[in-house]
């Protein structure tokens, strides 16, 4: 016999349950334990049909958008060429940089923001708010909330939600303008399905934060959530890679000449050659994809496995997929993994090197007093970073801004050259042209910690039993262009898998995100990254339950804090599969039921009070308008875990009326 005790309220949390004194309110499920059902007909993304899909790849270091019309799904159009750009860097995307005026109004994004900020007088620039590489804050903040703040280059704080909303509003404006120009009339935003990419290793709060920013930016209205899809970056890359034709990729494992150059040559140089035709015909920004599967896929058989390694600016994401023929649907074999091992790690190593040479006190002061010059210095480093290669012998020169040299002399009373001589830093010298001259070994040393992290993670992944017999390893993302990283992956694999790098590797995720928006059901099975459940009261069983968990109510003995598992970490979940639970309001007049959701990285969880179990979200059931004369109301809740976001739906069993259900993962 099970009865329900839910601590809930008429508008928020109200009367605590008797279990309150022993931790969290316990609730007993009305429905017997795990009812799982595969509702193949229920697709969370069905809804109004859209004319066009626009995907925004919101990256740590660079961002962009692409789109496709639903009537021409094989034609993916990438965004117009951006104004500005850096030498040696193809500007198919724009830097993820944003500039606010001194009174905190949006000014510009991307190259425009960076160039304007650079041209400001130093006395003026310290009043402007310039932000870059801010996406990682969503991954690194433990209790992410709507109030989480970011630091601008001048040290001032600004709400993260405003910055993300400004950036998304910028992309909305750019895409709508381009679509309107194409249509010859104003394009209606209601005809667009939007897709935003996020790393697969992001937890639910960060995904929800991006959705909230999209609502704030006016990308989609809150009452049509299905108009926006969150895409996982390595999944998007995987979807695109299955469309690849042989001339659209480089196989760095083979010793045969392919695509007009030998794999023995510097692969980075080969990729640049491969891009040239696209660049010279820049007015043609349309990529044609196979309408079924590409030539590479014709080599795959039912059940073949492959790994996608998405190496971005902030994170490295790994996903393991299995192909299901003949449709080419994908099944995730192991939960997404990875970490903060993106290319900005190399920037941090460079900063540490500067601190070692010039002193951390000077570098900290220089960043605050001359923020625009610091940005200049990092841009100069970025272009040299891209020239690093295993076989490079000539040194790399990094231009030091005049204000760096000048400010250092005022700060320390001696020259930059003197500091370099005193520092004993090997392989870094001063050149008479006012540059830091780095020996290739010094540059390679900056890459080493980040690449070591990636290789260690890959090694651990390939040791898992689920990750055996991998046919292909796809290297994607901007960092995948690094010859140093490519060589390290080759050395680690020893020929166990073929390593494939798509051309325009930095656009792989963007193009895949468009394909995902056109057909969100292409990934049929995912793995749950965490164990999810709620705290309930169960009948107390002597010898089974700990005595300190016993609660007596109306003569009945209950065990508190029992973890009622919805889904287990690394469990396979099919798209549309639901977990059902029934709840009833504690009082007939109750308007809202609020239930805490808990999660853990462990598979077997007994109690919500165990180490490693934490409250991660709130399920809110709005039962207004469902009052009934029945003795008790039963609210049946369906939760979907097989999508890129967790969803909840609910219905009043007596009246069959839909109950408004929502899950909130952001810290309050």
GUDO-452781 format. One record per atom (N, C-alpha, C): x, y, z. Coordinates in steps of 0.1 Angstrom, whole numbers, plus 5000, padded with zeros to 4 digits. Example, Ala and Ser with C-alpha at 12.3 -4.5 7.8 and 13.67 -1.06 7.14 Angstrom:
<nodes>
513249435078;512349555078;513249675078;512849785071;513749895071;512950005079;
</nodes>
This chain:
<nodes>
500949885000;500050005000;500950125000;500650224991;501450344990;500550464991;500850564999;500150684999;501150794996;500650914992;501551014988;501551134998;502751175001;502951285010;503851385002;503351484997;504151584989;504151714996;505351764998;505451895004;505252004993;504152064993;503852154982;503152274987;502652364977;501952484982;500952534972;500252644976;499352704967;500052794957;501152844960;501952924950;503352894951;503852844962;505252804962;505352684971;506452664978;506552554988;505752595000;504952505006;504152545018;504352445028;503252375033;503352285044;504352175042;505352165051;506252065050;505651925053;506151825047;505651685050;506251645064;505651545070;506251495083;507751465081;508151435069;509551395067;510551505067;509951635067;510751755065;511951755076;511651715088;512651725098;513751625096;513651535087;514651435084;515251455071;515351585066;516051615053;514951665044;514851595033;513951645022;512551585025;511451655021;510151595022;510151465014;509551365020;509551235012;508251235005;508151174993;506951154986;506851004983;505750944984;505550804980;504850814966;505350734957;504750734943;503450654944;502450714938;501150644937;501350524928;502050544917;502250434907;503250344912;503150214909;504250124913;505550164907;506650114912;507950164908;508150214893;508950144886;509350204873;508450164862;507650254857;506850234845;507550304834;508050234824;508650294813;507950254801;507750344792;507050314780;507650384768;507750314757;508350374745;507150424736;506950554738;505850614729;506550654716;506550564707;507250594694;506550704687;505250734690;504550834682;504850974688;505250974701;505451104707;506851164703;506851264696;508051334692;508051474698;508951494707;508951634714;509051744704;509551724692;509851834683;508751854672;507651774673;506551794664;505951924667;505251984658;504652114660;504452184647;504352314647;504152384634;505252354625;504952344612;506052324602;506752454600;508052444597;508852564595;509352574581;509552694576;510052714563;511552694562;512252744573;513752734573;514252694587;515352634587;516052604599;517352684600;517452764611;518652844613;519452794625;520652754623;521452704634;522552804638;522652824651;523752914657;524752834664;525952834659;527052764666;527752864675;527352864688;527752964697;529052904704;530252944699;531452884704;532152964714;533152904721;533952974731;534753084724;535453044713;536353144706;535653204694;534853124686;534253184674;532853134673;531953204666;530553174664;530153204650;528953144646;528453174633;527053114632;526453134620;525153074618;525153014604;524152924602;523952864589;522452834588;521952814576;520552784574;520252694562;519052634562;518652554551;517152564550;516552574538;515152574537;514652424537;513452404543;512952274545;512652204532;512352294521;512152234508;513352194501;514552254505;515852214499;516852174510;516552064517;517352024529;518751984525;519051954512;520451924509;521352044506;520752164507;521552284505;521652364518;522852364523;523152434536;523852564532;523352674536;523952814534;524652864546;525952894545;526552954557;526453104556;526653164568;526453314569;527353394559;526953514557;527653604549;529053624555;529953664546;531353694551;531353804561;532153784572;532153894582;533154004578;532854124582;533854234581;534954214590;536154254587;537354234595;537954104593;538754064603;539453934602;540953944605;541553824607;542953824611;543753764600;545053794599;545853734589;546053584593;545953494583;546153354586;544953284592;543853354594;542653294600;541453314591;540853204586;539753224577;538553264585;537853374580;536753424588;535453384583;535253244584;533953194580;532953214593;533653224604;532853254616;533453384622;532853434632;533353564638;533753534652;534753614658;535053584672;533953604681;533853524692;532753534702;533253644711;533153774706;533553884714;532353984714;532154054725;530954144726;531354274733;530854384728;531254514734;529954584738;529954634750;528854714756;529354864758;528554954756;528855094758;529055114773;529655234777;529855254792;528555254800;527355284793;526155274800;525455134798;526255034794;525854894794;524854854783;524854934772;523954904761;524754824751;524154734743;524854654733;525354754722;526654734719;527254814708;527554724696;528354614698;528754534686;529154394690;529254304681;529654174683;530754124673;531654034676;532553974667;533654074663;534154064650;535254154646;534954294648;533654334646;533254474647;533554524662;533254434671;533454474686;534854484689;535654384684;537054384687;537854504680;537454534668;538154634661;537854774667;536554794671;536154924677;536854944690;536854834698;537454834711;538954864710;539654804700;541054824697;541354974694;540455034687;540655174682;540355284693;539755234704;539455334714;540755384721;540655514725;541755564733;541855494747;543055464752;543155384765;542355444776;542255584777;541555644787;540055624786;539655604773;538155584770;537855434772;538755344767;538455204766;538155144779;538755194790;538555134803;537055154808;536355244802;534955254806;533955164798;534455104787;533655024779;533754874784;532654794782;532654664787;532954564775;534054504775;534454414764;534554274770;533954174764;533954034769;534353934758;535153844761;535453734752;535653604760;535553494753;535753354759;534853334771;533653394771;532753394783;531853264783;531853194772;530953074772;531252974783;532552954786;533052854795;532452874809;532052994812;531453024826;530252934828;529552904818;528352814820;528752674824;529952634820;530352494823;531052494837;531752604840;532552604852;531852654865;530652714863;529952774875;529152654881;529352634894;528752524901;527252544903;526852664908;525452684910;524952794900;524852754888;524552844877;523052894879;522853024878;521553084879;521353194870;520153244869;519853364861;520653484865;521153484877;521853594883;523453584882;523853474876;525353454874;525953564867;527153614871;527753724865;529053694858;529453774848;530653764841;531553894843;532853884841;533753994843;534154044829;533954174826;534454234814;535954254815;536554294804;538054314804;538554414813;537654514816;538054624826;537754584840;537354464842;537054414856;535654434861;534854504853;533454534858;532554404856;531554394864;530754274864;529454304856;528954204849;527754214841;526954084842;525654084841;524853964842;525153874829;525453754832;525753664821;524553644811;523353644817;522153624808;521953734798;522353854802;522253974793;523253954782;524453914785;525453894774;525053794764;524653674769;524253564760;523053614752;522053684758;520853734751;521253834740;522253924743;522654024733;523253944721;524153844724;524753774713;523753704704;522753634711;521753564703;520853654695;520553774701;519753874694;520553924682;521853934683;522753984672;522653874660;522753754663;522553644653;521153644647;520153664655;518853664650;518653784640;519253894643;519154014634;519853984621;521053934622;521853904610;521153804601;520653694607;520053584599;518753634593;517953714600;516653764595;516953864583;517953944585;518254034574;518653964562;519553864563;519953784552;518753714545;517953654553;516753584548;515753674541;515653794547;514753894541;515253944528;516653964527;517254004514;517053904503;517153774508;516953664498;515453654493;514553684503;513153664499;512553794492;513253904494;512854024488;511654094496;511454044508;510454094517;510854054531;510254124541;510554094555;510253954558;511253874563;511053734567;510453724581;509453644582;508753634595;509453534604;509853574616;510553484625;509853364629;508453364628;507653244632;507853134622;508453164611;508653054601;510052994602;510753024613;512152974615;512152874627;512752764625;513152674636;514552714639;514852754652;516152784656;516852664663;518152654661;518952544667;520152614673;520452594686;521652644693;522452524697;523752534694;524652424698;525252444712;525452334719;526052334732;526952214733;528052214741;528852094743;527951984749;528251854746;527451744751;527751724766;528851764771;529251744785;528551854794;527851944788;527152044796;526051984804;525952024816;524851974825;523552044821;522451994826;521052054823;520952204827;521552254838;521452404840;521952484829;523152444824;523752524813;522852524800;522252404797;521352404786;520152484788;519652484800;518452564803;518752714802;519952744807;520452884806;520452934792;520952854782;520952894768;519552914763;518652834767;517152844763;516652974769;516953004782;516453124788;516953254781;518253244777;518853354770;518153374756;517853264750;517153274737;515753334738;515053304749;513753364752;513953514754;514953554762;515253694765;515653774752;516353704743;516753764731;515653784720;514453714723;513353724714;513553624702;514453524704;514753424693;513453354691;512853304702;511553234701;510753284713;509353284712;508553314724;508553194734;508453224747;508353124757;507253024755;506153074749;504952984747;505052894735;506152904727;506352804716;507752744718;508052674728;509452624731;509952534720;508952464713;509452364702;510052434690;509952574690;510552644679;512152654681;512552614693;514052614695;514452474699;515552434693;516152304697;517552324702;517952254713;519252254717;519952134711;521052164703;521852054697;523152034704;523551904706;524751874712;525851874701;526951944704;527951974693;528551844687;529051744695;529551624688;528451544680;527251554685;526151484678;525951554664;525951694664;525751764652;526851724642;528151714647;529251684639;529051544633;528551454642;528351314637;527251304626;526251384628;525151384617;525651434604;526551534605;527151594592;528151494586;528951424595;529951334590;529351214582;528151174586;527651064578;527151104564;527251234561;526851274548;528151294539;529351274545;530551314538;530851234525;531251314515;531851244503;533351244504;533951164496;535451144498;536251274496;535751364486;536551484484;536251584495;535451554504;535151654515;535851624528;536851534527;537551494540;538951454537;539751444548;541051404547;541251284557;541751174551;542051054559;543451054563;543751094575;545251114579;545950984582;545150874583;545750744586;546350674573;545850704561;546250634550;547550694544;548150614536;549450654530;549250684515;547950684511;547650714497;547350854495;547650914483;547351044480;545851064479;545251154486;543851174485;543551324484;542551364477;542151504476;543251594471;544251544463;545251624457;546451654465;546551594477;547851614484;548051494492;549351474496;549651344503;549451364518;548951264525;548751274539;550151294547;551251264540;552551274547;552951424548;552351504539;552651644541;551951704553;552251824557;551651884568;550151894566;549351824574;547951824572;547351954573;547852044582;547252174583;547352254570;548552234563;548752304551;547752244540;547552114541;546652054531;545252104533;544852124546;543552174548;543352314543;544452394544;544352534539;544152524524;544952434517;544752424502;543352384499;542852294507;541452244504;540452354505;540752454514;539752564516;539852664506;540952674499;541152794490;540052804479;539552694473;538552714463;537252774469;536952734481;535752784488;535952934490;537152974494;537453114497;537353204485;537953154474;538053234462;536653254456;535753164459;534353174454;533453204466;533853304473;533153334486;531653364484;531253414472;529853444471;529053314471;529653204468;528953074469;529253014483;528253034492;528452984505;527552874508;527152804497;526152694498;526952554497;526652474507;527252334507;526152234504;526552144495;525552044491;525851924499;524851854505;525051734513;524251624506;524651504508;523951384503;522651374509;521651334501;520251334507;520051204515;520951104514;520850984522;522150984530;523050904526;524350894534;525550904524;526650954528;527750984520;528550864516;529650884507;530450774502;531150704513;531650774523;532350714534;531450614541;530150654542;529250564550;528950434542;529150434529;528850314522;529850204526;530950244533;531850144538;531450084551;530450154558;529950104571;528849994569;528949904578;527949794579;527049814591;525949754591;524949764603;525749734616;525649824626;526349794638;527749854640;528349904629;529649964629;529650084639;530850094646;530950204656;531950304652;531750434656;532750534653;532750634665;533850714666;533950814677;534050944670;533351044676;533551184671;534251264683;535351324680;536051404689;535951544685;535151624692;534951764689;535851854697;536851904691;537951984697;537652134695;537052194704;536652334703;537652434710;537152554712;537952654719;537952624734;536752594740;536652574754;536652434759;535952344751;535852204756;536252104745;536551984749;536651874740;535551774744;534751734735;533551654737;533751524729;533551404735;533651284727;532251204728;531851154716;530651074716;530950954708;530250844712;530450714705;529150674699;529150664685;527850624678;527950494671;526850434669;526650314661;525650344650;525950304638;525150324626;524050224626;522750264623;521650174621;521150194606;521450084599;521050094584;519650034583;518850064572;519350134560;519150284561;518350334572;518050474572;519250564576;520250504582;521450584587;521150654600;520150594608;519950654621;521150624630;521250704641;522450684650;521950644664;522850564670;522550524684;523850554692;523650614704;524750654712;525150524721;526450494721;526850364728;527350394742;527850514744;528450544757;528150694760;527850724772;527550864776;528650954771;528151074767;529151174762;530151214773;531351224769;532451254779;533351364773;534251414782;535151514777;535551604789;535951724786;536251814796;536751954791;537152044800;537552174795;539052174789;539152104778;540552084773;540552154759;539852264757;539852324744;541152414742;541152474730;542452544726;542752664735;541752714742;542052834751;543052794762;543152664765;544152614774;545552654770;545752664757;547052704752;547252854755;546252934754;546253074757;546653094772;546053014780;546353024795;547852984797;548352884790;549752854792;550652964787;550253034776;551053154772;551053264782;549853284788;549753384799;550653344811;550653214814;551553174825;553053194822;553353174809;554753204804;555053354806;554153444802;554353584803;554553624818;553653554827;553853584841;555153544846;555653434841;556953384845;558153484841;557953544829;558953634824;558853774830;557653824831;557453964834;556853984848;556353874855;555853884868;554253884867;553653804876;552153804875;551553944879;552254014888;551754144893;551654244881;552654234872;552654324861;551554284851;551454154848;550454104838;549054144843;548754124856;547454154861;547154304859;548154384862;547954534861;547754574847;548554514838;548554544824;547154514818;546554404822;545254364817;544154464821;544354514833;543354604838;543554744832;544754794832;545054934828;545154944812;545454844805;545554844790;544854734784;543554714787;542754594783;542754574768;542754684760;542654674745;544054624740;545154664746;546454624742;546654474746;546054434757;546154284760;545454204750;544254254745;543554184734;544354174722;545054284719;545954284707;547054174708;547654164720;548754074722;548153924720;546953904725;546453764724;546053734709;545653834702;545353814687;546653784680;547753854684;549053824678;549553684681;549253634694;549653504698;548753404690;547453434688;546553334681;547053304667;547553394659;547953364646;549253284646;550153304656;551353224657;551053084662;550053074671;549652944676;549252854665;548552914655;548052834643;549252784634;550352844636;551552804628;552352694634;552052654646;552752554654;552552414647;553652344645;553552214638;554752124643;554551994643;555551904648;556951914642;556951944629;558151944621;558752084619;558152184626;558652324624;560052344630;560852414623;562252434628;562552584630;561852674622;562152814624;561352874635;561852974642;561153034654;559853104650;559053124660;557753204658;557953334665;557653444658;557753574664;556353634668;556253674680;555053734685;555253884688;554453964681;554554104682;554054154696;554954224703;554454284716;553954424713;552754464717;552254594715;553254704721;553354814715;554154924720;553854954735;552454964738;552054994751;552554894762;552754764757;553254664767;554654704771;555454734760;556954764763;557054894771;556254994768;556255124774;555755104789;554655034791;554055024804;554954944813;555654844807;556554754815;557754844821;558254924812;559455014816;559055104827;557755164827;557255254837;557055164850;556555044849;556154964860;557354914868;558354864860;559554794866;560754884867;560854984858;562055064857;563155004849;562954894842;563854844833;563154784820;563854744810;563254714797;562754564797;561954544787;561354404784;562554314781;563554364774;564754284770;565454234782;565654324792;566254294805;565554184812;564154194812;563354094819;563553954813;563653954799;563853824792;565153764796;566153844796;567553794800;567553734814;566853804823;566853764837;565953644840;565053614831;563953524835;564353374834;565453344827;565953204825;564853124818;563953174811;562953094804;563653054791;563752914790;564452864778;563652884765;564352894754;563752904741;562953024738;562853124747;562153254743;563253364744;563353434733;564353544732;563653674728;564453784728;563953914724;564553944710;563753984701;564254014688;564354174687;565354224679;565554364678;564254434671;563454354665;562254414658;561054434669;561354414681;560354434692;559354324693;559954194691;559154074692;559653974702;558753894707;559153774714;559453664704;560653614704;561053504695;560953374702;559953294698;559853164704;560353044696;561252974702;561752844695;560552754694;560452674683;559252584681;558952494694;560052454700;559852374712;559152444723;559352574724;558652654734;557152664731;556852684718;555452684714;554852544717;555552444713;554952304715;554752274730;555552334738;555452314753;554152374758;553652484751;552452544755;551252454752;551352374741;550252284737;550252164746;551352124751;551451994758;550451964768;550252054778;549252014789;547851984783;547352074774;546052054768;545951924760;546951904751;546951784743;547051654752;547851664762;547951544772;546651514778;545851614782;544551594787;543651514777;543651564765;542851504754;543251364752;544551334751;545051204748;544651104759;544851154772;544551074783;543051034783;542251134780;540751104779;540451004768;541051024757;540850924746;541250784750;542450774756;542950644760;541950584770;541450654780;540550604789;539250554782;538750634772;537550604765;537750474757;538850454750;539150334742;539350214751;539550234764;539650114773;538350064777;537250134775;535950094779;535449974770;534749884776;534349764768;533349804757;532549914759;531549954749;532250024737;533550064739;534250134729;535350054722;534949934718;535849854711;535549844696;536449804688;536249794673;535649914667;536350024669;535950154664;536550174650;535650184640;536050194626;536750324622;536050434626;536550574623;536550654635;537550744636;537550854646;537550984638;536451064640;536351194633;536851304642;537851374637;538351494645;537651614639;536951684647;536151804642;536451924652;535952034648;536052154657;537352234652;537452364656;538552444652;539852394656;539952334668;541252294673;541752164666;540852094659;541251974651;542152014640;542252144636;543152184625;544652174630;544852164643;546252174648;547052044644;548152054636;548951944633;549451874645;549751944656;550251884668;549251794675;547951834675;546951754680;546751634671;546751654658;546551544649;547551434651;548851474652;549951384653;549751304667;549351374677;549251304690;548151204690;547051234683;545951134682;546351014674;547151044663;547650934654;548550834663;549450894670;550350824679;549650734689;548550794694;547850724705;547050604699;546550614687;545650514681;546450394675;547650424671;548550324665;547750244654;546950314646;546350254634;545050174638;544650174651;543450104655;542150144648;542050274644;540950334638;541450434627;540650444617;540950544607;540550684612;541450784610;541250914615;540751004603;539551054604;539051134594;538851284598;539251374590;539051514593;538251584581;537051624584;536351694573;536951824569;536851854556;537251994552;536352094558;536852214559;536052324567;535652264580;536752214587;536452134599;535752224610;536052354609;535452454619;533952474617;533452434605;532052454602;531252324603;531952214606;531252084607;530052084616;530252134628;529152134638;528052224633;528352344628;527352434623;526452364612;527052294603;526352234592;525552114597;526152044607;525451924613;524251974621;524352094628;523252144636;522052184627;522352224615;521252254605;520552124601;521352024599;520751894595;519851834607;520351854619;519651814631;518351884632;518352014629;517052094630;516052044620;516551994608;515651944598;515051814602;515851734609;515351604613;515951564627;515251614638;515751594652;515651454656;514951364648;514751224653;515851134647;516851194641;517951114635;518751034646;518851084658;519551014669;518450944676;518450814675;517250734680;517550694695;518750674699;519050624712;520150714718;519950764730;521050834737;521350764751;522450804757;522750754770;522550864781;521950824792;521750924802;523150964809;523451094810;524751124816;524751114831;523551114837;523451104852;522351014856;522350974869;521150904875;520251014880;518951004877;517951104881;516851034889;516351104899;515251044907;514651154917;513751104925;513151194936;513251124949;513051194960;513051144973;511651104977;511450974982;510050934985;510050864999;508850845004;508650765016;508250625012;508950525018;508550385015;508150325029;507350215029;507050145041;508350095048;508550125061;509750085067;509849935069;510949875065;511249735066;512349715075;512149645087;513149615097;514249535090;515549575093;516649505088;517049545074;516149615067;516449655053;516849805053;516049885061;516150025061;516950075074;517750175073;518450225085;517550285096;517750255108;516850305119;516750455119;517850535115;517750675116;516850735105;516450655095;515550695085;514050665088;513750615100;512350575103;511550695108;510350705103;509450815106;508050745109;507450775121;506150725124;505150835122;504150795114;503050895112;501750815112;500850865121;499450795123;499650645125;500650615133;500850475136;501550385126;501850445114;502550375104;503950415103;504850315102;506250335101;506750355086;507450465084;507850495070;509350515070;510050485059;511450515057;511550635048;512250735053;512350865046;513550865037;513550965028;514750995019;515050885009;514150795007;514450684997;514550744983;515550704975;515750754962;514950674952;513850734946;513050664936;513650704922;514350604916;515150624904;514250634892;514450744885;513750764872;514550694861;515850724861;516750674850;518150664856;518950564851;520250534857;521350594848;522450634854;523550684846;524050584836;524250634823;524750554812;523650454807;522450474812;521350384807;520950424792;520650334784;520150364770;518750414771;518450524764;517150584764;516750614750;515650554745;515150574732;514450704731;514550774719;513850894717;512350874719;511650954727;510250944729;509950854741;510950784747;510650694758;510350774770;509250734778;508850814789;508950734802;509250814813;509150754826;507850814833;506950724837;505650774843;505650764858;505150874864;504850864879;503550944881;502850904892;501650964895;501751034909;501251154909;501351234922;499951294925;499651314938;498451374941;498651494951;497851604950;498051714959;497751674973;498451734983;498251694997;496951745002;496451864996;495151925000;494351944988;493051934989;492151954977;492352094971;492652194980;492752334975;494052364969;494952274969;496352304964;496352334949;497252434946;497352484933;498552444925;499652414933;500952384927;501552264935;502052164927;502852064933;504252084929;505152084940;506552104937;507351984942;508151924933;508851804937;510351824933;511251794943;512651814941;513151694933;514051724923;514751614915;516151614920;516651494922;518051464926;518851394915;520151414915;520951344905;522251294912;522851194905;524151144909;524951084897;526251084899;527051014888;527150864891;526650824902;526650674905;525450604899;525550474897;524450404891;523450364902;523950294913;523050254923;522950354934;521850414936;521550514946;520450464955;520650454968;519550414977;518750524983;519550634988;518950744995;519350874990;518550974991;518951104986;519951174994;520251115006;521151175016;522551115014;522751025004;524050955002;525051064996;526351034999;527351124993;527351124977;527451234971;527451234957;526051254951;525051254959;523651284955;523351424958;522851504948;522551644950;521251674944;520651784950;519351834944;519751914932;519151874921;519651944908;518452014901;517251994905;516152064898;514852054905;513852114900;512452114905;511452084895;510651984898;509451954889;508252034894;507652114886;506552204890;505252164882;504252124890;502952084883;501952194887;501452264878;500452364880;499052304879;498352274890;497152204890;495852294891;496052424889;494952514889;493952474878;492652484882;491652464872;491352314870;492052224878;491752084877;490952024889;490352124897;489652084909;488551984905;488351884914;487351784911;486651744924;485451684923;484751634935;485251504939;486151444931;486751314935;487451324948;487551204955;488151204968;489551244968;490251214957;491651254955;491951274940;492851364937;493251394923;494551324920;494551254909;495751194905;496351264893;497551314894;498251384883;499351284878;499151244865;500051154859;501151234852;502351204855;503551284849;504351194840;504651244828;505451174819;506751254817;507851194820;509151264817;509951194806;510551274797;511351224786;512751254789;513551144788;515051164790;515851134778;515151094766;515951054755;516251164745;516051294749;516251404740;517451484745;517851594739;518951674743;518651754756;517351764759;516851824771;515851734778;515751744791;514751664798;513451734798;512351664794;511051734793;510051664802;509051744806;507951684814;506551724809;505651624809;504251654805;503351594816;502151644819;501351594829;499851604825;499051514831;497651514828;496851474841;495751534842;494851504854;494051384850;494251274857;493651144852;492151154852;491551214862;490051214863;489451294852;490051404848;489351494838;490051484824;491251414824;492051404811;492551544806;492451634815;492951774811;494451774813;495151854804;496551864805;496951954817;497951924824;498451994835;499752064831;499952184834;501152254830;502252204839;503252144832;504452084839;505752144834;506652174843;507852234839;508952184849;510152174843;511352134851;512352244851;512752294863;513652404864;515052344870;516052364862;517452314867;518352424871;517852554870;518752664873;518552694888;519752714895;519752744909;518952864912;518152864923;517252974926;517953074936;
</nodes>
